Amino acid sequence: MFAILRKEINSFFASPIGYLVIALFLLLNGLILWLFKGEFNILDNGFADLSSFFLLAPWVLIFLIPAVSMRSFSDEKKQGTLELLLTKPIPLFNIVLGKYLGAFILILIALLPTLLYVFTVYQLGNPIGNLDVGSTLGSYFGLLFLVAAYTAIGVFTSTLSDNQIVAFISAVFICIVFYIGFEGIADIFSSMFVEQLGMSTHYKSMSRGVLDTRDILYFLSVTLFFLILTSKRITTKGLQKKEVLLLSFLFIGLLAINAISNNHYERFDLTSDKRYTISDSALNIIDDVASPILIDVFLEGEGFPSEFRRLQLETKQILEEFASHNKHIVFHFIDPLADEANREANIQKLNNRGLTPMQLSVEENGKSSQAVIFPWALASYNDVTVTIPLVKNKIGATQQELVSHSVQHLEYAFADGFSKLVNPRNKKVAFLIGNGELKGRYIEDFLKTISEYYNLAPFTLDSVANNPERTLNQLKDFDLIVSAKPTEAFTENEKFVLDQYTMSGGKSLWLIDAVAMEKDSLYNTGKSVAIARDLNLTDFFFKYGVRINPVLINDLYSAPITLAIGEGSEARFQQFPWFYSPLVNPEGHHPIVNNINLVKFDFANQIDTLKNSVQKTILLQSSILSKTDGTPREISLEMTTMEPDPKLYNKPHQPMAVLLEGEFTSVYNNRVKPFPLSKEKNISKPTKMIVVADGDVIKNELGKNGPIELGFDRSSGQLYGNKEFLLNAVNFLLDDNGLINIRSKEIEVSFLDYQKVGLEKTKWQLFNILLPLVILGVFGFVFNFYRKKKYAR
């Protein structure tokens, strides 16, 4: 076998045709990947990975491998040496294996110079070395398995004729059928089984850096089947009836083994961030889905910036992962702007459904242009449809950063959408009223948002005065209570009811203003006095481990205030610095705040955390340039004209939102109770509570046509992350399936250094196009020099 292998390699490199074949392969790859404009151009795509190469390679190899393997047996037949070879005391399968390994190693030698591509991307990454080595290694493994199957087909077709051209064309045809033919047939008959017979489905997963035993077994099965078929073809007797029967049993057996492997398999995600490993929480949502979830993705079209082509690819890949888990996940990519005649009508229809377009800047060849995309998906299930946002907005983010945030958010976005479709609303949220909380119109947008997940109801504590125990029992029916900016003090009876609700394991979200101060009063009179607001909750929160101090956070990193300047027709609006509206950039990795936009506060207070057994996590805090202002204090719009002294801002990172988790001790433990209870508790069940030192975080603005989206600032046009923060907070407090933890998954999109690419583009193009050819030439010179020297002896 090894003698045949050596003979194959020697004869290939002894001929100039061998070098020509490999040179054409390297030149074609180099030109398409590094020089020619198109979707495969690595430098133009701007991503620090080799996905373009692994996408292109199967098509180039379809021609390279048949060119290498076509002479394996056809040449032997033509020269009449096959019969002589068969008379040797070598098992038939070893002869085939020798020929096969010879061709396989030749392909590996042809692929070795492509490692220069890895080096190039490594050097051009931003920063240098920003390359997912695990993913690249896994992709190369996938390519090797594809090469193994292609080579087995090529060696087999070389037995069909003594004409090498016939062998070449036959190999190309069979490889194309196996790579995309079954996929086309599957589309016609909507058969996943037929699709699984093709190589494309299995290779796509491996080319991303995911090794799956099902894919490996598939390629090994194809390779083994064609090698055994080849060994039967080269016999002088031809295929006997018995052998045909054995081959049939082999084929059926391999199909059965592959079918069984679909239920028993291992999967190895070699990517550094495990981006193609969908969490169990997300997969559990679709486990029992027995009818189609139809997904229309509108992230399709021409002229996308390279960053958004990556978002498009990542969206497709993550949906493929969901679909591989449940065949009822069916998705299609649609270009809503493809039909020029109905373009405007389609845009209007999508706008009416809340799917607003996004305008992007496209930089190409030094020219700037604009592109419009719809970064949305619609998912439908049993006559219910939900919208799924594919872009995760981040104030001040570049397009690269925007895509990075969006890719990180994709799994959660789709899992959240599927959850809305599949899971019934079975949890209840009570919004407290009766203590001067915000009216419904000021929290309407948030109510509308969480109503998609939970059953909502208002709840008043007024009945506590007459029948406190009944009020407590009614309150216990709710899984979560929300107190949105109360302005009237709580009585001891009300506090005891709320305390015992917590002792029973009830969750709560408190949005508290410890200082009475409103922007409206500033707009009306130009000044107002901020005073402490006594809600009679100090001892309540103190016992649980936090204290909201009646001070105002003054932060240089803040949202501006918009004021009218001038009078009458000369009046115009202008933005001024306003340091009592802190903009908090969440820096923690807790699922509630991970990867969310800036959260806007108004007249926020500072929270102290106190030592007790309850675990405390600071979710949001002021910037490094902040301070606290005591009350009472006069607040005037004239402050907008004063230049702040940065030296005074010496109290950084003041806590503004805190998560409490654990077993709480009752506020009334070892105290006289306001009223007797039949089942009083002093230690709670494990529970959670979130305290936010600002009630305006949940308040939406009002427009002419009603409430405006929570977090949207009309004056600046910015959308802050208030709604997302609060929604995550509620989901975290109520989530019992771990879905919210998907948000903590870190996905990194690696980009090339655009500036470096622009300056060194020609150098790297020459490096990747010419150097592989130079290496091949040097190898050929050394090989032939050594060969001549050896045989000259």
N, C-alpha and C positions, 0 to 999 in steps of 0.2 A: 504493500500500500504506500509506504513512504518513498519507495523508488519511483512509483508512478507520480506521486505528488511532486518530487524533485524534477522529474522529467517534464511535467506540465509547466512548472515555473520557469525552468531553463529554456524550454522551447518558446514560451511566450515572450520572454525578454531577449531572446536571440533574434527575434524578428522586429523590424521597425514598425510593423503594424501594431504590435503590443504597445509601444510607446505612443503611437499616434492615438490609439483608443483612449489611453489614460490622459494624454495631453488634452484631447478634445473635452473629456469630462471635466478636468480642472479648469480649462479655459471657459467653458460654458458656465460653470458655477461661478467663476470669478466675475465674468462680465455681467451676469444677471444679478448677482448679489451685491456687487460693488460699483458697477458703472452704469448699466442701463436703468432708466427711470421706470418705476413700476412698483407694485405692491411688495415685491421681493427685495427691493433695495434696502439693505440694512442701514446705510448711512442716512437715507431719506426718512426711513421709518422712525429713527431716533430712539429705539429701545436697546438697552444693553442686554440683548439675548440673541440666540441664534434660531429663533422660531422660523424665520424666513428660510434658512438653510434646510431645516428639517421638514418644512412644507414643500420645498422645491425638490429635495433629494429623491423621493420616490419616483418622480417623473423622469429625472435624468438617469437614474439607475435602471429604469425600464428599458433603456436603450444600451446603457453601458454593459450591464450584466449579460444580456444575450450576445453582445459583441465579443465578450470574453469567453463565454461558455459554448458558443456555437460550434467550435471546432473540436470539442471534447471527444465525441464519438464519431461525428460525421467525417472528420479527417481520417480517423482510423479506418472507417468503412471505405472511404475513397481510395486510400493507399493499400487496402487489403491487409492491414496489420491487425484488424480486430480479431480475426480467427486465430492468429498467432498468439495474441494476448490472452485469448480465452483458453488456450491449451496450457498456459502456465499454471503451476500448482498454487493458485491464489483463488480464494473464494470469490464468487461473482460480486458479492456486496462490497468486498474490500477493494475490488477494481473500481467500482462505482464511487466508493468513498474516497479513493485516491484522486480520481478525476475531480470529484466535487470539492474536496479540501483544497486542491490546487487552484481551482477557479475562485473559491471563497477567499483564500489568502491573497490572491491577486487583487481582488476588490478591496480588501483591507489595506493593502499597500496604496491603492489609488485614493483611499479615504484619509490616509495619514496626513497628507499636506493640508487637509481642511482644518487641522488643529491650529493652523495659523490664524484661522478666522476667530477661534476662541481667544487667542492671544490679543488680536486686534480689538475685539469687543471689551476684553479685560482692560486694555490700556485706554480706551476711549470712554469708559464708564464714568459717570459723574456721581461720586468721586471715582478715582482709579480703583479697579478691583470690584466695582459694583456689578458683579456678575453672579448669578445663582449657579454655583458649581454643581450642586446636587441635581438640579433640573437639567443642566447641560449633559452631565454624565448619564442620567437616566434616558435622555433623548438619544444619546449615542447607542445605548443598549437597545433601544427600540429600533434604531436604524440597522443594527447588526442582525437582529432577528428578521427584519424585512429582507435584508441582503441574503440571509440564509435561505429563506423561502424562494426568492427570485432565482437564486443560483441553482437550487434543486430543480426548478421548472426549466431553467436554461439547459442544464445537463440532460434532463429528460428529452427535451425537443431535439437535442443533437443526435438522438438515436433514431429519429423519425426518418432521416434522409441522409444520403452522403453529400448532399448539397448544403454548404454552410449558409447560404442566403435563405434557403427554405427553413433551416433550423433557427436562424435569427428572427425571421418574420413570425414563425410559429411561437417562439418564446415571447416576443413582444406582445403578440395577440393574447396569449394565455395570461401573461402578467397583467395586462390591462383589464381583462375580464375579472381576474381575481381581485384586482385593486379597486376598481370602481364599478365593474359590471354587475356584481351582485347587489350593490347599493342602488343602482338604477332599477333593477328588477324589483327590489324591495319597495321602491317608491310606487311602482305600478300596482303591486298587490298588497301594499301596506303590511308587509310581513317582516317582523323583527328577526325571525329565524333566518330568513334568506339574507338579511343584512349582515347577520353575524357570520355568514359563510365567507364574506369578503374581507380582504386585508385592511381596507381603509379604516373601518370601524375600530379594529384592534390596534392599528398603528397610530391613529390619532391620539389615543390615550397615552401610549408609550412615548410618543414624540413630545409630550408635554412634561415628561419626567416622572410619569406614574407607571410603575411596574405592577402588573396584575397577573396572577397565575393563570387566569383564563386566557389572557392575550398571549402569554408565553407558551401555554399548552397548545393554543391554536397554531402558532407559527411552527412549533416543533412537529405538530401533526401534519401540516402541509408539507414540510420539509421531508419528514420520514416517508410519507405516502409516495411522493414523487421519486425519492431515492429507491424505494422498493420497486416501484413501477419501472424505473430505469434498469434495475438489475434483471427484471424479467424480460425487458425489451431487447437486451443485448445478447440473449441466448440465441444460438443458431436454430433451435427448435421452434422459437416463437412461443406465444402464449397458448398453453394447453387449457382445456376446459376446467381441469382441476385448479389450475393457477388463477384463472379468471374468477372462480368461485372463492378462492382464498383472498384474492384482492378485494372482492365484494365484501367479504366478512371483515377484512381489515378496514375498509372504508366505513362500514356501518359501526364497527367497534370504535374507531376514532371519533365518529360523530357522537356516539353514546357517551364516551369519556368527556368530550367537550360539553355535552349537554349537562352531565352530572356536575362538572366543574362550575357551572353557573350557580349552583346551590352551595358549593363548598370551595371557597377560594380565599386567597390572601391578597392584600393590596398594599403596595409600598409607595407612598408619596415621597419622592426624593427631593421635592422642592423645599427650599430652606424655610418657607413660611407655611408649608402644608396647605397651600391655597386650593388644591384640588381634593382635599379631604373634607367633605361636607359633614358638619357636626351631627351627632346623633339626634340632638334636639330638633334640628331642621328636618332630618329624614323621618323622624317619628310623626311629623305633621302629615306627611303624604303616605304613610304606611298603609292605611286602610282606604285610600282613595280607589274606588272601583269604577268610576266613570271619568271620562276625559276632563282634564284641566287644560283648556286651550289658551295659549299665550301668544299674543301678537306683539312683537317687539318692533318699534318704529325707528330703531337705531340702525338705519340702512340708507345708503345713498352715495352719491358721488361727491368728491371734493372734501371729504372729511380731513381735518388735521390728523397727523399721525397719532397724536395722543388719544384721540377719540376712536381711531381704528383699533387701538388696543382695548379700549373700553368695550367696543363692539365684539372683539374676539373673546375677551374675558366673560362677557355676558353669554355668548354662545357656549363657551366651555362649561360654565357653571350650570347652565340649563341642561347640557348633555349629561352632567353628573347627576342632576335630579332625575332626568329621563332614564338613565341606566338603572336607577333604584326602583322606579315605578314607570312602567310602560304607558301609563295613562297621562303622563306629562308630555304634552304635544305643543311644540312651539314653531313659530314661523317669523322670519324677519321680513318686514314690509317697508318699502320706501314710499312714504306718503306724498313725496314731491315728484315721483317719477312721471306721473301723468300731467303733462304741461297744461292740457286743456282744462283739467279739473283741479289744478294746483290750489287756487285760492279757495275753492269750495272745500277741499280736503283740510286746508289749514283752519278754516272757520269751524268745521265739524269737530276737529281735535281741540280747538280752543274752547268750544262750548262744553266739552267734557272735562275741562281743566288741564288738558295736556298742552301746556304753553310751549312754544318753540324757543330755541336757544340760539343766539347768534354768536358765531365764533370767528376769530381772526386766523387766517391761514397764511403762513409765511412760506414762500417757495421761490427759490432762485432770486432772493432779494426783493421779491414783490409781495405786497400784502393784499389780501382779498378777504371777502366775507363769505361765510357758509352758514346755512340755517339747518339745524337738526332738531329732531324731536326725541329727547332722551327719556322716553317713557315706554312702558309696556302695559298692556291690558290683559288681565287674567280672568277667564270666565269658567264658572263651574256651576252646573245645575241652575242655569238662568240667572246667576248672580255674577256681577262683574266688578272688579276692583282695579284701581290704577296703581302702578308700581313705578316710583321714580328711580331712574337709573343714574342720575347725577346727584352727587352729594355736595351741596353748595358750601362754600367756605369763604367768608369775607376776606378780600385781599389776596386770595390764592391765585397763582398762575394757572395756566391751562394744564401744565404737568401736574401741579399739586392737586388741582381739581379732579383729574383723572385718578390719581393715587388714592384720594379720599373716596372716590366713587367705587373704585374696584374693591376697596376694603369693605365697602358697605353693601356690595351686591348680594352676598349670601343672606344677610339679614333682610334686605329689601324683599327678596323673593320668598324667603321663609315667612316673613311677616304677612305678605300678600296671600300666600297659601293658607296661613292660619286664619285670616279673615274669612276665606272662602269655606274652609273645611270645619273649623271649630265653632260650635254654637256659643253665643254669649251666655255664660253660666255663672259669672261673678257679678256682684252688686257693689256699686260705689255710691256712697251717700255724700252729698254736698251740704254742709251745715249752713243753715240760715237761722235768722233770729237774733244774731249778735252783731248786726251791722255789716255782714259780709258783702262782698261785691254783688251787685245785681246781675241777673242772668245775662243781660245784653253785653255786659263787660267781660264775661267769660264764655260767651256763646261759641266762639271758634274752638276753644279747647273742649267744651262739652260735645260739640259735633265730632271732634276728632276721636275722643275716647269712646264715644257711643258706638263706634265700629267694633269695639272690643268687649265692652262691658255694659251691663244694665245700670242706668243712672236714675237717681231719685233725689229730690230735696229732702232734708231732714231737719226739723226744728226741735230744739231742746225746751220749748216753752212748757211742755206737759210735765217736765221734771218737778215743777212746783206742786202739782196735784198728785201725780202717781210716778215717782222716780223709778221704781223697780220695773214697771211696765215699759217705761221709756228705754231703760237699759236693755231689756229683752228685745225690744223692737230694733234697737241699734245693733245688737249682736247678729241680726240677720244680714248685715252688710259686711263685706270682706274688707272694705277700706272706707275711711272717712276723709274728706278733704275740707279744710277750713281755709277759705280764700279771703284773706285780708279782713278779719273781724275788726270792728271799731268800737264795740261796746263790751264792757267787762263781763266775764263769766262769773256766775254765782258759784258758791261752794257746792251746791247740789249738782249743778251742771258739770263742774270739774270732777266730782266724785263719779258721776256716770261715765264721763270720758275716761277717767282713770280705770274704772272697772272694765270698761270695754277693752282697754289695752291689756289689762290683766288676763282677759279671756283670750288673748292672742290676736286681737284686732289690729289691723295696720292703719297708719294715719299719715297724712301729708299736711303739714302746717305751713302756711304762708303768712307770716306775721310781720306787721309794722309796729315796732316799739316806739316809733316817733311819728307824731301827727304832722304830716307835711304833704301838700298836694301841689302839683304843677299848675292846676287850674287857677288856684288863688294867686300864683305868681303872674300868670298871664293877665289876670283881671286888674291887679293893683300894682304889679311890679315888685312887690315885696311881701313877705309873710314871716311869721315866727314859728319855728319848729320847736315843738314841746314834746316831752315824754308822754306816751300814751299808756295808761294803766289798764291792762286787760285782765288783771288779777290772775296772770298765768306764770308769774315769776317762780313761785315755789313749785308749780306743776312741772315746768321744764327743768328746774334746778334738781329736783329729785331724780329725774331721768338722766341727767348728766350734761345739760347745756344751759347756758344763760344768754338771753338776748339782751344786749346792753342798749340803753336809749341814747345812742350816739350815731352820727351820720358818717358814712365812709366817703371820704373825699379822695378821688383817684385821678391822677393825671391821664391814665389810659381810660378814656370815657367817650360816650356818645355826645355829639354836639346838640345844642338846643337851637331851634329855628325861631327867629324873631322878625317881626315886621319893622322895617326901617323906613322913615319918611311918612308923609301924610297924603291922603287923597290919591290922585292918579300917579303921584310920584312914589307911592309906597312900593316897597319890594321886600322880599323875604331873604334873610341872610342867616347863615349858620355861625354860631359862636361856641367856643369851648364851654363845656358845662360839666364840672368835675363831680357833681352829685348823681351822675348817671354812669356808674362804672360799667365798662365792658369787660366781662370776665372771659378770658381764654382758658378753657378747661385743659389743665396740664396733666391730670391724673389719667390712669388707665382703667379706672373702674367702669364697668359696662354702662352705667348711667350717663357718664360724661365722655366716654371714649369717642373720639372722632366726630364731635358735634361742633356746631358753629359757635361764634361768640354769643354769650348770654347777656342781655341788657337788663340792668337794674335801675331803679329810680328811688333815691333817698333810702338806700339800703342801710341796714344796721350791722353791727359786729356781733359775732357769736363767740362766747367762751366755752371751751369744753372742760368738763369737770371730771375728776377721778371717781370712777365707780366700776362696777362689774360689766357695764354695758359697753360693747365695742363701738367705737366712733370712727367714722371715715369722713374727712373733709372733702366734699364734692366740688365746691366752688369757693374761691378766695380772691381777694383783691390783688392787684398787680404789685410789683416791687416798689412802685412810686405811689404810695398811698399813705393816708393818715386818717385819724378819727377826729371829728368835730363834736364837742359836747353840746348838750341842750340844757335849757332853752337857748335858741340862737336865731337871730334875724337872718333870713335868706333873701337876697335881693338880686334882681336881674343885672344890676350894675356890676356884679362880680364878674360878668362875662368880659368886661373891659380891663380887668386887672390882670397883670402878669403874675403867675404863681412863682413862688420861691421853691425850687426843687429841694433845697436843704430841709425844708419843713416836712417834706413827705418822707418821713423816716420810720413809718410803721407798716412795713410791707406784709403782704400775704395775710390779710385779715379774713378769717373764716366768715362766709356768708350763707353757706348751705352745708348741712351736716346730716349724715346718715347714722342712725342709731340701730344697733342690732343686738339681740340677746334676750336675757331674762330680766325684766324690769321689776324694780321694787315699787310697791304702791306709794303714791304721794301721801296717802293717809295711813300708812303703816305706823303703829304706835301713836296714833293721833285720834282725837275724838272725831267720830264719823258724822257727817252732816245728817244722815238718816240711816236707819238700820236696813241691812240686806240679808236675805235668807242664805245666800251663798257668796259671802264676801271673800275676796282673794287678795293676798298681800304680795305674792310673787307671781309674775305672769308666766304664761307659756312662752316659748321662744317666739319672738315677733320682731317687727321692724317699724321704724318711724323716720320720717325725713322732716327736718326743720329748715325752712328757708326764711332768712331775715329780711324779707321784702314781699309785700303783698302784690305789688305791681308787676311782678314777674309773670303772673297769669293773666293780666289785664290786656284785652285787645282794644285797639282804637275803634272809634265809630266813624263811618263815612256816610255819604248821602244815601247810599243804598243798604245801609246796615253795617254790621260788624266787619272789620277788616281782619285779615289773617293775623293771628297772634304772632308777634315778633316782627311784623312788617312796619317799618318806619316810613311814612309817606313823604316826609320832608327830604330824606336822603335816598329813598328807594332801596334801602338795605333790608334784607330779611335776616333777622337775628335767630339764634338757636333756642329761644325760650320754649317754643312749643315742643321741640324735640326733647329738650331737657326734661320738661314736665311729663311728657308721654313716657319717656324712658323711666322716670321715677315711678310713675304709676305701674308700668309694666313690671319693673323690678320688685316693687312691693307685693304685687299680686301673682307674679310669674311662678308657676309650679312645675314647668317643664323645661326650664333652663334656656328658653329661647333668647332671653335678653343677654345671656352670656356670649352669644354669637358676636355681639358688638365688640367684645374685647379681643377678637381675633385680629392679629396684625398682618396685613397683606402689603407687601412693598412692590411697587412697580419701578423697575430699574431703567433709568434713562441714560442716553449718551450725553456727553458734554458737548452741547451744540456749538459752543465757541471753539472748542478744540477741533471738532469735526470740520468746521468752516475753514480754520487755518491750515489743517493738515490733511484735508480730504484727498488731494492728489497723491500725497505720499502713501497713504494707506490703500488707495486704489491700486497703485503700482505694486505695493507690497503683497497684496492678496491675489493679484492677477498674474504677475510675472514670477514672483518668488517660488510658488508651487511648481511652475514649469522649469525653473532653474534647478530646483531640488530634484525633479524627475530627470533632467538632463545629467546632473552630477551622478545620480544613482545609476543611470544607464551606462555612463562612461566607466565608472568603477566596476560595475557588474561585468561588462564586456572585457575590460582590461584584465580582470581577475580570471575570467573564463579563457581568454586567449593564452594567458600565462600558464594556466593549469594544463591546457591541452597541448601547448608547445613543448612540454616536457615529454 
